[in-house]
Amino acid sequence: MIQIRHIGKSADDLRFFILLDGQHAGGITVHSVKPPRFSYGIAVAPALRRRGAAKAALLLLFEEMKRRGFSQAVVQVAPSNAASLALHASLGFEVTARDERAVTLVRALEARASVCDD
């Protein structure tokens, strides 16, 4: 079971642990907040990749951010990061810009999930 847990020092410090069956599996940091949009970075432990943890955790993050009044997620991915590009495509992101340094993708928030804020 995937959960995210808010670990920021305040409500506006948007850092989360990703938990897989209660064990630390990675993290998400929301690093650009310009309502109605936000962007983020995500990291999953190498041994736990390709098991759906990132996708499930992002769906939880999207629901949390939707509750906070946001309506769009924006992410930039290195053009060479095929795994991240595939992940974001599977989540319904659309490419809005591309150059040699980054692919910019946008997604409207629609996911339904629950968040663990212990």
N, C-alpha and C positions, 0 to 999 in steps of 0.2 A: 504494500500500500504506500502510495506517495502522499506526502504532506509537505506544506511549506510552513515555516515558523518564523514570524517576525523577530529579528534579533537587533534591530536598530535601537539606538538609545532614546529615541523619541518617535512619536507618530509620524513625523515627517522624514525620519531617517529610514529609508525604505530598503533595508537589507534583510534577506531571508535565507535561512538554511533550508536545503532540500533534504527531507528525511525519507529514506526507503526502509520500510518495516521498522521504523523507529531509530534507524542508524543514519548518521550524517553521510550524505551522498553528494553534496555539492552546495552551491549557493547562487543566489540571484541578487544583483544590485540594480536598483532603479537609479540611473545617474543623470537623467535629463527629464525634468518635469516642466512642461509648458502646456498647461491645460488648453484644449482637451486631450493633448498628446503626451505620451511619455516614451522613453526608450530605456533599455536595460542591457545588462550583460549577464550571461549565465555560464556556469561551469559545473560539470559533473565529473566525479572521480573517474579516472580512466578505466578502472576495473568494472565500473557500473554503466558504462556507455552502451548504447545500442540495445537497451532494455526498456525503452519507453519512459525513462525517468524525466528527461528534459521536457518531453511533450506534455506529460501529465503535470509537471511542476509549472510549466508556462500556462497551462489552462487554469490552474489555481491562481497564479499571479494575475491573469487577465480578469478573473472574477473579483479578486481583491481590489484591483485598480478601478474596475467598473463601479464597485461600491463606493469608491472614493471620488466618483464623479468624472472619471476619464472615459473617453469613447474611442481612442485610437492608440495602438501600439506601433512604434516605429523602431526598426532595428537596422544596424549596418553590419554587413558580413563581408569578410574578405572574399574576393572572387574565387580564390583557390580552396575555400572551405566548403567542399561539396556536401559534407554531412550536415552542416548548419543550414546551407541553402535548401537541402532536401527537407530537413525538419521544418523550416519556416514555410516552405511550399505546402507541406502536409497540414499545416495549421491555417491555411487560407491566406497567407500573406501574398501581396502583389508587389512586384518590382516597380518602383517609381523612379529610380535613377541608378545608373551604373557607370563606373569609370574604372581605371586600372587599380585603384586603392580600395574601393568598397562598392557593394551592391546595397542600395537602400530599399527596404521593404516595409510596407504598411499593412495593418490589419485592423478592421473594426472589431470592437469588443462585443462578443456575443456568447462566449462560453459560459456554461453553468457548472459550478463546482463548489467545494467547500474548502475552507482554510483553517488550519490549526494555529492559533495564536497563543500558545502556551508560553 
